[in-house]
């Protein structure tokens, strides 16, 4: 069978537009006769408010009739010798897509589609068009092409009005926005708008995604052309409407000097948009002090989540620990962790002299006595690690070491005789709705501390920003998180 035959594709299209749509229209009208309707088609119409699954809910005899109809273009191309993989695949995708779209009960066809090519109105139905068939029953019988309703006078008079009214709905204004970005080139498939099977599991590379490099390349180009944040998830928690907005940039681009201005502009646009919409909280995956200085009168509260990230790390350290090793690139979170531990009489060991000087300079004289510079990797089996920890350093850690990340990205696991914690995160409450996908590499229903911080900030009604040099009391934000049902992901005792 050839991959492509233009004549076969044209024949498939013409046979569908003609015999298939024509026969379906009259067969569908016959199904609405009381004799057949009560015995067969009423089962499908039990869903007045349709959803995609409604598209395939039919009695067996009815399904058999549909398959016979849809087989006409296939057998025509087979017997005429014009069949190809492209014609079969494209026709199957077309049937499924149009069927599911028509029953989704959500208008998603933009108005400009019909403005560019007005005759399309007769060749493609919309979800609102078909919804009228499920509510009025005696109109809009066509399969996918309304022209047969127009030709036979069965089009519902309110079809155009309902379509336009459906598009005029006001956009939902969330209370909290979590601003994130794409990570690897494959991460687009792990979003809810990608593959549900991948989105429902922690992010992991799959060999078969390499075969989809043309699609991946197209997604990169599209995100570059679109150049605006887009909504990837909507959740509901108590009385708060939550949304996750993704910046169309990949992690690697954050390390490119020439991309920084573009990224900053996207973040700035997102903050301004959130402020104009009256959103309560804008939760960033990076420090937002720059934007506060630029827009000092922002009503939206900017939260970078560092306070809760620190709290999660501190509460992940085994009870009874008296000494920890701090490694990796220093950050606001690392500095705060070191300060809290030193004040709590826990020694913080660093193996780099520059890091030691920088950390000690931020401590009080009393706390600084617990900051230790060492040349040995065997001083402790509890390591708090950030970005930049090399594989060689991991190999030098003693057997049984517990690696606790304080960074947003997970540590590459190179040791089988050591233990690795997740990045700072907590288990979401059961009543947090619509959590159908995993957040990057975290397990199902586990949310990063940076994301939770914005939610807790809104629930508590705190009026201050939590970003840059500003940090909410660590113990305060930890207790608030627990009080709202978020649970510690890891809590163990030292042996």
FENDA-V686636 format. One record per pair of residues at least 24 apart in sequence whose C-alpha atoms are under 8 Angstrom apart, sorted by the first residue. I is the first residue (numbers start at 1). J is the second residue. Records with the same first field share a line. If there is no record, write none. Layout:
I->J ; J
//
This chain:
1->83 ; 84 ; 85
2->83 ; 84 ; 85
3->84 ; 85 ; 86
4->84 ; 85 ; 86 ; 87
5->82 ; 83 ; 84 ; 86 ; 87
7->82
8->77 ; 82 ; 83 ; 84 ; 87
9->83 ; 86 ; 87
11->73 ; 77
12->73 ; 74 ; 76 ; 77 ; 87 ; 91
13->73
15->72 ; 73
16->70 ; 73
17->145
20->69 ; 70 ; 72
21->142 ; 143 ; 144 ; 145 ; 148
22->148
23->69
24->66 ; 69 ; 142 ; 143
25->141 ; 142 ; 143 ; 148
28->141 ; 142
29->141
32->137 ; 138
45->134
47->134
48->134 ; 135
49->105 ; 131 ; 134
50->103 ; 104 ; 105 ; 131 ; 134
51->103 ; 104 ; 105
52->99 ; 100 ; 101 ; 102 ; 103 ; 104 ; 105
53->100 ; 103
54->103
55->99 ; 100 ; 102 ; 103
98->144
99->144
101->126 ; 127
102->126 ; 127 ; 128 ; 129 ; 130 ; 131
103->127 ; 130 ; 131
105->131
107->163 ; 166 ; 167
108->167
110->167
111->164 ; 167
121->146
122->146 ; 147 ; 150
123->147
126->163
128->159 ; 162 ; 163 ; 166
129->159 ; 162 ; 163
132->156 ; 159
173->241 ; 277 ; 278 ; 279
174->240 ; 241 ; 242 ; 243 ; 279
175->240 ; 241 ; 242 ; 278 ; 279 ; 280 ; 281 ; 458
176->240 ; 241 ; 242 ; 243 ; 279 ; 280 ; 281 ; 282 ; 283 ; 454 ; 455 ; 458
177->242 ; 243 ; 244 ; 245 ; 274 ; 279 ; 281 ; 282 ; 283 ; 454
178->242 ; 243 ; 244 ; 245 ; 282 ; 283 ; 284 ; 451 ; 454
179->244 ; 245 ; 246 ; 247 ; 282 ; 283 ; 284 ; 285
180->244 ; 245 ; 246 ; 247 ; 284 ; 285
181->245 ; 246 ; 247 ; 248 ; 249 ; 250 ; 251
182->246 ; 247 ; 248 ; 249 ; 250 ; 251
183->249 ; 250 ; 251 ; 252
184->250 ; 251 ; 252
185->216 ; 220 ; 250
186->216
187->440
188->219
190->440
191->232 ; 437
192->232 ; 233 ; 437
193->232
196->437
199->436 ; 437 ; 438
200->436 ; 437 ; 438 ; 444
201->437 ; 438 ; 443 ; 444
202->438 ; 439 ; 440 ; 441 ; 442 ; 443 ; 444
203->438 ; 439 ; 440 ; 441 ; 442
204->441
223->248 ; 249
224->248 ; 249
227->266
228->266
229->266 ; 270
234->434
235->432 ; 433 ; 434 ; 435
236->432 ; 433 ; 434
237->431 ; 432 ; 433
238->431 ; 432
240->459
242->455
271->300
274->300
275->299 ; 300
280->458
281->454 ; 455 ; 457 ; 458
282->454
283->450 ; 451 ; 453 ; 454
284->450
285->450 ; 451
287->467 ; 468
288->467 ; 468
289->467 ; 468 ; 469
290->468
301->463 ; 464 ; 465 ; 466
302->465 ; 466 ; 467
303->453 ; 454 ; 457 ; 465 ; 466 ; 467
304->450 ; 453 ; 454 ; 466 ; 467 ; 468
305->449 ; 450 ; 451 ; 452 ; 453 ; 454 ; 466 ; 467
306->332 ; 333 ; 450 ; 466 ; 467 ; 471
307->333 ; 453 ; 466 ; 471 ; 472 ; 473 ; 474 ; 477
308->449 ; 450 ; 452 ; 453 ; 474 ; 477 ; 478
309->333 ; 406 ; 424 ; 425 ; 449 ; 450
310->334 ; 336 ; 337 ; 406 ; 474
311->474 ; 475 ; 477 ; 478
312->424 ; 425 ; 426 ; 449 ; 478 ; 488
313->337 ; 404 ; 405 ; 406 ; 424
314->341
315->491
316->404 ; 490 ; 491 ; 492
317->382 ; 404 ; 491 ; 492
318->491 ; 492 ; 493 ; 494
319->492 ; 493 ; 494
320->493 ; 494
321->346 ; 382 ; 494
322->346 ; 347
323->347 ; 348 ; 349 ; 379 ; 380 ; 382
324->348 ; 349 ; 380 ; 381 ; 382 ; 383 ; 384
325->349 ; 350 ; 379 ; 380 ; 381 ; 382 ; 383 ; 384
326->350 ; 351 ; 383 ; 384 ; 385
327->351 ; 383 ; 384 ; 385 ; 386 ; 389
328->385 ; 386 ; 387 ; 388 ; 389
329->386 ; 387 ; 388 ; 389
330->355 ; 386
333->406
334->386 ; 406
335->359 ; 362
339->363 ; 367
342->367 ; 368 ; 369 ; 370 ; 371
343->367
345->370
346->370
347->371 ; 372
348->372
349->373 ; 374 ; 379
350->374
351->375 ; 376 ; 377
386->411
387->411
410->441
421->490
423->448
424->448 ; 449
425->449 ; 450 ; 488 ; 489
426->452 ; 486 ; 487 ; 488 ; 489
427->486 ; 487 ; 488 ; 489
428->485 ; 486 ; 487
429->484 ; 485 ; 486 ; 487
452->481
453->477 ; 481
456->480 ; 481 ; 484
//
